[in-house]
Amino acid sequence: MGKRSYELGQAAEERAARYLVDMGFYIVERNFHSRFGEIDIIAVKESVLHFVEVKSSSHHDPMLAITPHKMQKILKTIDYFLFKYDLDMPYEVDALLVKRSGCELVQNLSVM
């Protein structure tokens, strides 16, 4: 990833985090890494953990970047997070799409 792409990704994640806070979410952690992958934002709202994948693009639908392979990596990383912190609580896998026109939260991808 080039420096410009990295900076654009960081700006999108920052915008996404502000959006979530404005929507009443509490940010637990950002950029959680495991050997399986990374979760961009982990947040809580109304006693539900939200594992949020942030995607942005000005050229195509950012949702297309969440492939079945990417989803497998996300789910393995979630399992690791829950194990590491010994958590047993409801959770959702969400996507936060950052577009020029604004942010769009797509909740509960795991049921799609």
Secondary structure, 3 states (H helix, E strand, C coil): CCHHHHHHHHHHHHHHHHHHHHCCCEEEEEEEECCCCEEEEEEEECCEEEEEEEEECCCCCHHHHCCHHHHHHHHHHHHHHHHHCCCCCCEEEEEEEEECCEEEEECCHHHC
